[in-house]
Amino acid sequence: WDSLDSFWIVERDDISRHTAPAKILLTSKKIFMPHIVIPLSDDIGTDEMHEVLSRVHTEKFQTEPLPDRIMRKLGF
């Protein structure tokens, strides 16, 4: 947890053509991996996850990194 700076939880996206699951966006202090995206399964509540993460890190607004958005649009 020491190498992480902040987190943001993106709710499930039902607006786009492909339904995107909820995900956790983490900002890292590391140079080669500054952004980490973790998709959440439907069984995990975002409220529960927010409660746990807010105990160890600050919440800062983030958007999904461009390469991840492109990969999702292409179906990866």
Biopython code that builds the backbone (N, CA, C, O; Angstrom):
import numpy as np
from Bio.PDB.StructureBuilder import StructureBuilder

atoms = [
    (1, "TRP", "N", (0.810, -1.199, 0.000)),
    (1, "TRP", "CA", (0.000, 0.000, 0.000)),
    (1, "TRP", "C", (0.853, 1.263, 0.000)),
    (1, "TRP", "O", (0.380, 2.340, -0.363)),
    (2, "ASP", "N", (2.112, 1.124, 0.409)),
    (2, "ASP", "CA", (2.975, 2.303, 0.487)),
    (2, "ASP", "C", (3.291, 2.894, -0.881)),
    (2, "ASP", "O", (3.562, 4.090, -0.991)),
    (3, "SER", "N", (3.257, 2.067, -1.924)),
    (3, "SER", "CA", (3.592, 2.572, -3.261)),
    (3, "SER", "C", (2.384, 3.179, -3.972)),
    (3, "SER", "O", (2.509, 3.655, -5.101)),
    (4, "LEU", "N", (1.222, 3.168, -3.330)),
    (4, "LEU", "CA", (0.022, 3.745, -3.944)),
    (4, "LEU", "C", (-0.234, 5.141, -3.410)),
    (4, "LEU", "O", (0.046, 5.442, -2.250)),
    (5, "ASP", "N", (-0.775, 5.991, -4.282)),
    (5, "ASP", "CA", (-1.022, 7.382, -3.920)),
    (5, "ASP", "C", (-2.496, 7.628, -3.603)),
    (5, "ASP", "O", (-2.815, 8.216, -2.570)),
    (6, "SER", "N", (-3.397, 7.184, -4.482)),
    (6, "SER", "CA", (-4.826, 7.436, -4.284)),
    (6, "SER", "C", (-5.647, 6.407, -5.046)),
    (6, "SER", "O", (-5.107, 5.581, -5.781)),
    (7, "PHE", "N", (-6.975, 6.472, -4.856)),
    (7, "PHE", "CA", (-7.874, 5.552, -5.540)),
    (7, "PHE", "C", (-9.129, 6.284, -5.992)),
    (7, "PHE", "O", (-9.444, 7.376, -5.520)),
    (8, "TRP", "N", (-9.827, 5.654, -6.911)),
    (8, "TRP", "CA", (-11.132, 6.132, -7.369)),
    (8, "TRP", "C", (-11.924, 4.901, -7.815)),
    (8, "TRP", "O", (-11.364, 3.999, -8.436)),
    (9, "ILE", "N", (-13.202, 4.859, -7.509)),
    (9, "ILE", "CA", (-14.037, 3.741, -7.930)),
    (9, "ILE", "C", (-14.991, 4.231, -9.006)),
    (9, "ILE", "O", (-15.764, 5.165, -8.794)),
    (10, "VAL", "N", (-14.924, 3.586, -10.166)),
    (10, "VAL", "CA", (-15.806, 3.914, -11.285)),
    (10, "VAL", "C", (-16.967, 2.926, -11.243)),
    (10, "VAL", "O", (-16.764, 1.712, -11.276)),
    (11, "GLU", "N", (-18.177, 3.454, -11.170)),
    (11, "GLU", "CA", (-19.357, 2.600, -11.114)),
    (11, "GLU", "C", (-19.554, 1.882, -12.444)),
    (11, "GLU", "O", (-18.955, 2.260, -13.450)),
    (12, "ARG", "N", (-20.373, 0.872, -12.449)),
    (12, "ARG", "CA", (-20.694, 0.099, -13.647)),
    (12, "ARG", "C", (-21.244, 1.037, -14.725)),
    (12, "ARG", "O", (-22.073, 1.900, -14.433)),
    (13, "ASP", "N", (-20.788, 0.871, -15.957)),
    (13, "ASP", "CA", (-21.180, 1.738, -17.075)),
    (13, "ASP", "C", (-22.155, 0.989, -17.981)),
    (13, "ASP", "O", (-21.744, 0.115, -18.744)),
    (14, "ASP", "N", (-23.439, 1.325, -17.901)),
    (14, "ASP", "CA", (-24.447, 0.690, -18.741)),
    (14, "ASP", "C", (-24.795, 1.561, -19.948)),
    (14, "ASP", "O", (-25.642, 1.184, -20.757)),
    (15, "ILE", "N", (-24.159, 2.705, -20.075)),
    (15, "ILE", "CA", (-24.492, 3.637, -21.158)),
    (15, "ILE", "C", (-23.818, 3.237, -22.458)),
    (15, "ILE", "O", (-24.407, 3.358, -23.532)),
    (16, "SER", "N", (-22.595, 2.763, -22.363)),
    (16, "SER", "CA", (-21.853, 2.441, -23.583)),
    (16, "SER", "C", (-22.419, 1.200, -24.260)),
    (16, "SER", "O", (-23.220, 0.469, -23.677)),
    (17, "ARG", "N", (-21.996, 0.976, -25.480)),
    (17, "ARG", "CA", (-22.477, -0.164, -26.256)),
    (17, "ARG", "C", (-22.132, -1.475, -25.569)),
    (17, "ARG", "O", (-22.934, -2.409, -25.556)),
    (18, "HIS", "N", (-20.951, -1.538, -25.006)),
    (18, "HIS", "CA", (-20.529, -2.715, -24.258)),
    (18, "HIS", "C", (-20.594, -2.369, -22.771)),
    (18, "HIS", "O", (-19.953, -1.418, -22.326)),
    (19, "THR", "N", (-21.350, -3.124, -22.019)),
    (19, "THR", "CA", (-21.462, -2.855, -20.596)),
    (19, "THR", "C", (-20.114, -3.083, -19.925)),
    (19, "THR", "O", (-19.535, -4.165, -20.025)),
    (20, "ALA", "N", (-19.631, -2.077, -19.254)),
    (20, "ALA", "CA", (-18.339, -2.163, -18.573)),
    (20, "ALA", "C", (-18.582, -2.371, -17.084)),
    (20, "ALA", "O", (-19.431, -1.699, -16.498)),
    (21, "PRO", "N", (-17.854, -3.290, -16.469)),
    (21, "PRO", "CA", (-18.038, -3.523, -15.036)),
    (21, "PRO", "C", (-17.475, -2.371, -14.208)),
    (21, "PRO", "O", (-16.711, -1.545, -14.707)),
    (22, "ALA", "N", (-17.859, -2.331, -12.957)),
    (22, "ALA", "CA", (-17.264, -1.358, -12.042)),
    (22, "ALA", "C", (-15.785, -1.671, -11.927)),
    (22, "ALA", "O", (-15.371, -2.818, -12.094)),
    (23, "LYS", "N", (-14.990, -0.651, -11.642)),
    (23, "LYS", "CA", (-13.551, -0.875, -11.528)),
    (23, "LYS", "C", (-12.933, 0.073, -10.520)),
    (23, "LYS", "O", (-13.462, 1.143, -10.221)),
    (24, "ILE", "N", (-11.803, -0.360, -10.012)),
    (24, "ILE", "CA", (-11.014, 0.463, -9.100)),
    (24, "ILE", "C", (-9.855, 1.034, -9.902)),
    (24, "ILE", "O", (-9.151, 0.299, -10.595)),
    (25, "LEU", "N", (-9.657, 2.335, -9.807)),
    (25, "LEU", "CA", (-8.515, 2.995, -10.438)),
    (25, "LEU", "C", (-7.559, 3.402, -9.329)),
    (25, "LEU", "O", (-7.935, 4.136, -8.414)),
    (26, "LEU", "N", (-6.339, 2.930, -9.410)),
    (26, "LEU", "CA", (-5.325, 3.253, -8.415)),
    (26, "LEU", "C", (-4.210, 4.060, -9.073)),
    (26, "LEU", "O", (-3.790, 3.760, -10.190)),
    (27, "THR", "N", (-3.743, 5.072, -8.379)),
    (27, "THR", "CA", (-2.595, 5.844, -8.839)),
    (27, "THR", "C", (-1.400, 5.412, -8.006)),
    (27, "THR", "O", (-1.423, 5.446, -6.776)),
    (28, "SER", "N", (-0.361, 5.006, -8.710)),
    (28, "SER", "CA", (0.839, 4.498, -8.055)),
    (28, "SER", "C", (1.939, 5.550, -8.088)),
    (28, "SER", "O", (1.950, 6.437, -8.942)),
    (29, "LYS", "N", (2.850, 5.432, -7.155)),
    (29, "LYS", "CA", (4.014, 6.320, -7.125)),
    (29, "LYS", "C", (5.130, 5.791, -8.022)),
    (29, "LYS", "O", (6.140, 6.467, -8.218)),
    (30, "LYS", "N", (4.956, 4.597, -8.564)),
    (30, "LYS", "CA", (5.986, 3.987, -9.402)),
    (30, "LYS", "C", (5.994, 4.609, -10.800)),
    (30, "LYS", "O", (4.939, 4.947, -11.337)),
    (31, "ILE", "N", (7.157, 4.755, -11.376)),
    (31, "ILE", "CA", (7.322, 5.400, -12.677)),
    (31, "ILE", "C", (6.775, 4.541, -13.806)),
    (31, "ILE", "O", (6.102, 5.062, -14.696)),
    (32, "PHE", "N", (7.043, 3.244, -13.797)),
    (32, "PHE", "CA", (6.671, 2.390, -14.913)),
    (32, "PHE", "C", (5.234, 1.875, -14.850)),
    (32, "PHE", "O", (4.749, 1.301, -15.825)),
    (33, "MET", "N", (4.558, 2.064, -13.748)),
    (33, "MET", "CA", (3.166, 1.635, -13.638)),
    (33, "MET", "C", (2.392, 2.686, -12.839)),
    (33, "MET", "O", (2.018, 2.442, -11.692)),
    (34, "PRO", "N", (2.151, 3.863, -13.444)),
    (34, "PRO", "CA", (1.506, 4.940, -12.691)),
    (34, "PRO", "C", (0.009, 4.730, -12.452)),
    (34, "PRO", "O", (-0.547, 5.282, -11.503)),
    (35, "HIS", "N", (-0.653, 3.932, -13.311)),
    (35, "HIS", "CA", (-2.090, 3.709, -13.165)),
    (35, "HIS", "C", (-2.385, 2.215, -13.167)),
    (35, "HIS", "O", (-1.856, 1.464, -13.987)),
    (36, "ILE", "N", (-3.229, 1.803, -12.246)),
    (36, "ILE", "CA", (-3.626, 0.405, -12.142)),
    (36, "ILE", "C", (-5.147, 0.364, -12.214)),
    (36, "ILE", "O", (-5.827, 1.086, -11.484)),
    (37, "VAL", "N", (-5.679, -0.478, -13.092)),
    (37, "VAL", "CA", (-7.128, -0.629, -13.242)),
    (37, "VAL", "C", (-7.493, -2.050, -12.836)),
    (37, "VAL", "O", (-6.957, -3.016, -13.379)),
    (38, "ILE", "N", (-8.414, -2.173, -11.874)),
    (38, "ILE", "CA", (-8.850, -3.480, -11.396)),
    (38, "ILE", "C", (-10.358, -3.595, -11.609)),
    (38, "ILE", "O", (-11.123, -2.912, -10.928)),
    (39, "PRO", "N", (-10.804, -4.447, -12.544)),
    (39, "PRO", "CA", (-12.248, -4.641, -12.729)),
    (39, "PRO", "C", (-12.831, -5.396, -11.535)),
    (39, "PRO", "O", (-12.188, -6.281, -10.972)),
    (40, "LEU", "N", (-14.043, -5.038, -11.161)),
    (40, "LEU", "CA", (-14.720, -5.693, -10.047)),
    (40, "LEU", "C", (-15.824, -6.604, -10.568)),
    (40, "LEU", "O", (-16.509, -6.274, -11.536)),
    (41, "SER", "N", (-15.988, -7.736, -9.927)),
    (41, "SER", "CA", (-17.087, -8.621, -10.309)),
    (41, "SER", "C", (-18.390, -8.056, -9.745)),
    (41, "SER", "O", (-18.381, -7.185, -8.876)),
    (42, "ASP", "N", (-19.492, -8.563, -10.251)),
    (42, "ASP", "CA", (-20.794, -8.055, -9.820)),
    (42, "ASP", "C", (-21.113, -8.405, -8.366)),
    (42, "ASP", "O", (-21.963, -7.760, -7.752)),
    (43, "ASP", "N", (-20.435, -9.428, -7.800)),
    (43, "ASP", "CA", (-20.734, -9.804, -6.412)),
    (43, "ASP", "C", (-20.135, -8.839, -5.396)),
    (43, "ASP", "O", (-20.565, -8.803, -4.243)),
    (44, "ILE", "N", (-19.153, -8.065, -5.817)),
    (44, "ILE", "CA", (-18.493, -7.139, -4.892)),
    (44, "ILE", "C", (-19.174, -5.779, -4.971)),
    (44, "ILE", "O", (-19.251, -5.173, -6.040)),
    (45, "GLY", "N", (-19.661, -5.313, -3.846)),
    (45, "GLY", "CA", (-20.315, -4.012, -3.793)),
    (45, "GLY", "C", (-19.309, -2.876, -3.800)),
    (45, "GLY", "O", (-18.298, -2.925, -3.099)),
    (46, "THR", "N", (-19.588, -1.865, -4.587)),
    (46, "THR", "CA", (-18.655, -0.730, -4.648)),
    (46, "THR", "C", (-18.656, 0.053, -3.338)),
    (46, "THR", "O", (-17.646, 0.659, -2.981)),
    (47, "ASP", "N", (-19.772, 0.046, -2.625)),
    (47, "ASP", "CA", (-19.811, 0.745, -1.336)),
    (47, "ASP", "C", (-18.886, 0.078, -0.328)),
    (47, "ASP", "O", (-18.180, 0.756, 0.418)),
    (48, "GLU", "N", (-18.892, -1.247, -0.308)),
    (48, "GLU", "CA", (-18.007, -1.985, 0.596)),
    (48, "GLU", "C", (-16.545, -1.727, 0.247)),
    (48, "GLU", "O", (-15.712, -1.500, 1.125)),
    (49, "MET", "N", (-16.250, -1.766, -1.047)),
    (49, "MET", "CA", (-14.882, -1.547, -1.502)),
    (49, "MET", "C", (-14.427, -0.130, -1.158)),
    (49, "MET", "O", (-13.287, 0.072, -0.741)),
    (50, "HIS", "N", (-15.307, 0.845, -1.332)),
    (50, "HIS", "CA", (-14.987, 2.236, -1.003)),
    (50, "HIS", "C", (-14.668, 2.368, 0.484)),
    (50, "HIS", "O", (-13.722, 3.057, 0.866)),
    (51, "GLU", "N", (-15.454, 1.712, 1.305)),
    (51, "GLU", "CA", (-15.239, 1.771, 2.754)),
    (51, "GLU", "C", (-13.865, 1.218, 3.134)),
    (51, "GLU", "O", (-13.165, 1.807, 3.958)),
    (52, "VAL", "N", (-13.483, 0.103, 2.546)),
    (52, "VAL", "CA", (-12.194, -0.518, 2.845)),
    (52, "VAL", "C", (-11.040, 0.343, 2.345)),
    (52, "VAL", "O", (-10.089, 0.596, 3.085)),
    (53, "LEU", "N", (-11.115, 0.796, 1.092)),
    (53, "LEU", "CA", (-10.018, 1.578, 0.516)),
    (53, "LEU", "C", (-9.848, 2.937, 1.194)),
    (53, "LEU", "O", (-8.727, 3.426, 1.331)),
    (54, "SER", "N", (-10.949, 3.542, 1.614)),
    (54, "SER", "CA", (-10.844, 4.868, 2.233)),
    (54, "SER", "C", (-10.154, 4.809, 3.597)),
    (54, "SER", "O", (-9.740, 5.841, 4.124)),
    (55, "ARG", "N", (-10.028, 3.621, 4.165)),
    (55, "ARG", "CA", (-9.303, 3.474, 5.434)),
    (55, "ARG", "C", (-7.797, 3.598, 5.237)),
    (55, "ARG", "O", (-7.082, 4.013, 6.149)),
    (56, "VAL", "N", (-7.312, 3.238, 4.047)),
    (56, "VAL", "CA", (-5.863, 3.213, 3.834)),
    (56, "VAL", "C", (-5.343, 4.289, 2.883)),
    (56, "VAL", "O", (-4.154, 4.604, 2.903)),
    (57, "HIS", "N", (-6.224, 4.862, 2.043)),
    (57, "HIS", "CA", (-5.765, 5.874, 1.078)),
    (57, "HIS", "C", (-6.811, 6.952, 0.858)),
    (57, "HIS", "O", (-7.978, 6.807, 1.221)),
    (58, "THR", "N", (-6.351, 8.044, 0.247)),
    (58, "THR", "CA", (-7.265, 9.136, -0.068)),
    (58, "THR", "C", (-7.947, 8.867, -1.404)),
    (58, "THR", "O", (-7.408, 8.181, -2.272)),
    (59, "GLU", "N", (-9.121, 9.414, -1.542)),
    (59, "GLU", "CA", (-9.888, 9.268, -2.777)),
    (59, "GLU", "C", (-9.694, 10.532, -3.611)),
    (59, "GLU", "O", (-9.947, 11.641, -3.141)),
    (60, "LYS", "N", (-9.243, 10.355, -4.854)),
    (60, "LYS", "CA", (-9.074, 11.472, -5.786)),
    (60, "LYS", "C", (-9.716, 11.088, -7.107)),
    (60, "LYS", "O", (-9.554, 9.963, -7.580)),
    (61, "PHE", "N", (-10.447, 12.026, -7.703)),
    (61, "PHE", "CA", (-11.104, 11.761, -8.974)),
    (61, "PHE", "C", (-10.076, 11.380, -10.025)),
    (61, "PHE", "O", (-9.041, 12.030, -10.171)),
    (62, "GLN", "N", (-10.383, 10.305, -10.758)),
    (62, "GLN", "CA", (-9.528, 9.834, -11.840)),
    (62, "GLN", "C", (-10.417, 9.361, -12.975)),
    (62, "GLN", "O", (-11.569, 8.983, -12.760)),
    (63, "THR", "N", (-9.882, 9.385, -14.165)),
    (63, "THR", "CA", (-10.579, 8.778, -15.297)),
    (63, "THR", "C", (-9.785, 7.562, -15.752)),
    (63, "THR", "O", (-8.582, 7.458, -15.513)),
    (64, "GLU", "N", (-10.475, 6.660, -16.403)),
    (64, "GLU", "CA", (-9.822, 5.458, -16.896)),
    (64, "GLU", "C", (-8.755, 5.861, -17.913)),
    (64, "GLU", "O", (-9.024, 6.677, -18.795)),
    (65, "PRO", "N", (-7.548, 5.299, -17.804)),
    (65, "PRO", "CA", (-6.476, 5.652, -18.745)),
    (65, "PRO", "C", (-6.879, 5.374, -20.202)),
    (65, "PRO", "O", (-7.610, 4.423, -20.480)),
    (66, "LEU", "N", (-6.402, 6.201, -21.109)),
    (66, "LEU", "CA", (-6.751, 6.105, -22.527)),
    (66, "LEU", "C", (-6.488, 4.719, -23.125)),
    (66, "LEU", "O", (-7.355, 4.205, -23.832)),
    (67, "PRO", "N", (-5.334, 4.090, -22.874)),
    (67, "PRO", "CA", (-5.122, 2.750, -23.459)),
    (67, "PRO", "C", (-6.178, 1.735, -23.007)),
    (67, "PRO", "O", (-6.583, 0.876, -23.790)),
    (68, "ASP", "N", (-6.618, 1.827, -21.770)),
    (68, "ASP", "CA", (-7.647, 0.911, -21.274)),
    (68, "ASP", "C", (-8.994, 1.169, -21.953)),
    (68, "ASP", "O", (-9.727, 0.230, -22.265)),
    (69, "ARG", "N", (-9.313, 2.434, -22.176)),
    (69, "ARG", "CA", (-10.570, 2.759, -22.877)),
    (69, "ARG", "C", (-10.543, 2.259, -24.309)),
    (69, "ARG", "O", (-11.540, 1.735, -24.806)),
    (70, "ILE", "N", (-9.407, 2.417, -24.975)),
    (70, "ILE", "CA", (-9.279, 1.948, -26.359)),
    (70, "ILE", "C", (-9.405, 0.430, -26.416)),
    (70, "ILE", "O", (-10.101, -0.100, -27.283)),
    (71, "MET", "N", (-8.743, -0.273, -25.505)),
    (71, "MET", "CA", (-8.814, -1.736, -25.479)),
    (71, "MET", "C", (-10.256, -2.212, -25.240)),
    (71, "MET", "O", (-10.705, -3.183, -25.848)),
    (72, "ARG", "N", (-10.971, -1.517, -24.350)),
    (72, "ARG", "CA", (-12.366, -1.892, -24.082)),
    (72, "ARG", "C", (-13.224, -1.685, -25.315)),
    (72, "ARG", "O", (-14.070, -2.522, -25.629)),
    (73, "LYS", "N", (-13.017, -0.578, -26.018)),
    (73, "LYS", "CA", (-13.792, -0.301, -27.239)),
    (73, "LYS", "C", (-13.519, -1.329, -28.318)),
    (73, "LYS", "O", (-14.410, -1.671, -29.095)),
    (74, "LEU", "N", (-12.274, -1.831, -28.370)),
    (74, "LEU", "CA", (-11.913, -2.831, -29.362)),
    (74, "LEU", "C", (-12.347, -4.244, -28.962)),
    (74, "LEU", "O", (-12.246, -5.180, -29.754)),
    (75, "GLY", "N", (-12.828, -4.385, -27.729)),
    (75, "GLY", "CA", (-13.338, -5.680, -27.290)),
    (75, "GLY", "C", (-12.363, -6.533, -26.526)),
    (75, "GLY", "O", (-12.590, -7.734, -26.378)),
    (76, "PHE", "N", (-11.277, -5.955, -26.032)),
    (76, "PHE", "CA", (-10.302, -6.734, -25.252)),
    (76, "PHE", "C", (-10.649, -6.702, -23.794)),
    (76, "PHE", "O", (-9.946, -7.299, -22.978)),
]
sb = StructureBuilder()
sb.init_structure("model")
sb.init_model(0)
sb.init_chain("A")
sb.init_seg("    ")
for serial, (resi, resn, name, xyz) in enumerate(atoms, 1):
    if name == "N":
        sb.init_residue(resn, " ", resi, " ")
    sb.init_atom(name, np.array(xyz, "f"), 0.0, 1.0, " ", f" {name:<3s}", serial, name[0])
structure = sb.get_structure()
